């Protein structure tokens, strides 16, 4: 973003009423973006994945045993191969899809070294 655009955006934000500013904050939070420091000292935008987790709680059982690629509450791809699922999601223009394996409901997961 150019400095001029940034300054203009700040000017607009500063002119908002408290109610409008609160709506803006809610909108930004709804987009599930959090600013986090990266390893090289700059700031990066990192998704919170709240919408993905909500989608999983509602639909995970339907895809038990499959890899899923999500973007918010949108299923991008699913299947047995996590690399293919991720590639299909990225082919849809999602740079950082949420990729996870769906677990069967009431199935106990035991992680650790064998």
Phi, psi and omega in degrees: 000136179287159179299321180296315179296319179297313180299320178296317179299316177299318179299317179295315181298317180295337181275355181288149172288164177303322179294317179293321178297319178296319177298321178296316178300316179298320179296315180297318178295324179295333176283353175057052176241134176231137179275128182224145177291142177263177183291338182264013175089354177270175175259146180230152176269125184237124179291147182275339178069016179298317180294322178297318180295323177295317178300316179300317181298333181268332190234355187304319183299330180294336186240024184308131179087355180254155172276139181238144171240122183238151170227101187067232180260027182244123176281120182268322183197158174205153179165188185276336185255111183298329180291319178292319179300315179295317180297319178296321178294316180294328178295340177273005176094009179265111185291325184226074180290154175273112183248128184208154174268134180280132180258151176289143178296147178062016176265127182283127177260130177237110180259159178146184181274140177260000000 
